[in-house]
Amino acid sequence: MEQKLKVGILGATGMVGQRFISLLENHPWFEVTTLAASPRSAGKTYEEAVGGRWKMDTPMPEAVKKIVVMNVNEVEKVASNVDFVFSAVDMSKDEIKAIEEEYAKTETPVVSNNSAHRWTPDVPMVVPEINPQHFDVIESQKKRLGTKKGFVAVKPNCSIQSYAPVLTAWKEFEPYEVVATTYQAISGAGKTFKDWPEMVENIIPYIGGEEEKSEMEPLRLWGEVKDGVIVPAQSPVITCQCIRVPVLNGHTAAVFVKFKKKPTKEQLIEKLVNFKGLPQELDLPSAPKQFIQYMEEDNRPQVKLDVNYENGMGVSVGRLREDKVYDWKFVGLSHNTVRGAAGGAVLCAETMTAKGYITKK
Ligand SMILES: NC(=O)c1ccc[n+]([C@@H]2O[C@H](COP(=O)([O-])OP(=O)(O)OC[C@H]3O[C@@H](n4cnc5c(N)ncnc54)[C@H](OP(=O)(O)O)[C@@H]3O)[C@@H](O)[C@H]2O)c1
């Protein structure tokens, strides 16, 4: 790319915002020029605004330390500095819906981590290896918003990334019933053990809203584009329990599946390791070379050993075995703040840049 696209991060001081900043350091196409957060942080340098809240393992990049944080609510001002924005603000659903559309109406594409627009019929919700064709609905969304370049696109919830890609790879065997239990890391709530000491040696069997998202969002990924909107798929039926566990990063899922066409273990593994999508074909900067790895050892995947597979952009699968009640069962693992949040959004932005939806203003 001749000239990098200028990027703003809404919610830059939060956990996902910090992950965006870390992932975009030295990005070949995108340059972070603008940071915005709540009025509490506005006017401070990024370093001051974050203070002791920096949660990444790597140090805060020098290039952002002295950037003066702007107020997310000053839409025109923030938008005038950038070609597009990533959104990771923590506000009410209605406020997020409204503010993301306000940004779009300033002709600024918004690539969002938030759930607010995930069911807006003309907003694409994409995992680029699974449903990049859903970006086609951007054209009808732009008509609704009255924009030429501005739109909102979102990525799905972090919990589904450990099993939705796997079920997609197995689509031709027609999975029709799925039971999943997710074991979710505390960073998914924007927390570390320092901010959430109650989670040490603990399990909490409830994550608000998560089970509905885990059951329904995969169906939208597998849906069709029809008359300018996404029509969700009807099958497979997924039922889910989501459990918070004392892990910093990495969502694990234990999954049972029934298939209409009965596959062998060899066929299932072959489909996983050969599963590729548009990001691999286009060789996008953040694309994992091998999206899904299959691990033969009985004690893998493990969070500590495998969460950073393919820089946190890949999915690790193991323990695939026949089941007495269902046909097959397996365990999947993915990085919730990389593939499940900021990294997934960066890959969406790269795909939309390659497809010409995001350009210089
Ligand atoms: N953590 C994950 O793995 C994950 C995964 C997928 C999606 N998400 C979603 O991404 C969003 C951010 O999550 P997070 O974990 O990064 O949260 P977080 O650490 O609490 O960060 C929230 C960010 O939003 C800003 N903010 C809070 N209240 C605001 C207001 N009234 N007006 C404007 N900005 C405001 C904060 O700014 P200040 O610092 O100035 O307060 C901060 O930058 C949430 O909607 C979350 O559901 C998170």
The ligand as a Gaussian input file, in Angstrom:
#p B3LYP/6-31G(d) Opt

LIG

0 1
 N      -12.713000      -7.908000      26.273000
 C      -13.086000      -8.698000      25.262000
 O      -12.504000      -9.777000      25.034000
 C      -14.216000      -8.295000      24.348000
 C      -14.510000      -9.133000      23.267000
 C      -15.510000      -8.749000      22.360000
 C      -16.184000      -7.576000      22.560000
 N      -15.922000      -6.780000      23.626000
 C      -16.698000      -5.536000      23.735000
 O      -15.847000      -4.432000      23.439000
 C      -16.209000      -3.288000      24.225000
 C      -14.998000      -2.844000      25.035000
 O      -14.613000      -3.901000      25.887000
 P      -13.364000      -3.767000      26.858000
 O      -13.219000      -5.093000      27.486000
 O      -12.206000      -3.176000      26.127000
 O      -13.937000      -2.691000      27.925000
 P      -13.121000      -1.707000      28.890000
 O      -11.764000      -2.229000      29.157000
 O      -14.032000      -1.433000      30.040000
 O      -12.960000      -0.344000      27.998000
 C      -14.025000       0.479000      27.730000
 C      -13.624000       1.670000      26.857000
 O      -14.803000       2.433000      26.602000
 C      -14.620000       3.788000      27.086000
 N      -15.864000       4.265000      27.689000
 C      -16.469000       3.828000      28.814000
 N      -17.580000       4.561000      29.050000
 C      -17.675000       5.476000      28.043000
 C      -18.593000       6.523000      27.742000
 N      -19.642000       6.767000      28.502000
 N      -18.385000       7.245000      26.631000
 C      -17.323000       7.012000      25.821000
 N      -16.406000       6.027000      26.065000
 C      -16.588000       5.278000      27.170000
 C      -13.518000       3.681000      28.131000
 O      -12.882000       4.953000      28.256000
 P      -12.255000       5.464000      29.669000
 O      -10.972000       4.742000      29.864000
 O      -12.066000       6.917000      29.409000
 O      -13.266000       5.151000      30.724000
 C      -12.616000       2.613000      27.504000
 O      -11.816000       3.188000      26.509000
 C      -17.381000      -3.735000      25.118000
 O      -18.593000      -3.335000      24.505000
 C      -17.243000      -5.258000      25.136000
 O      -18.506000      -5.871000      25.332000
 C      -14.935000      -7.102000      24.520000

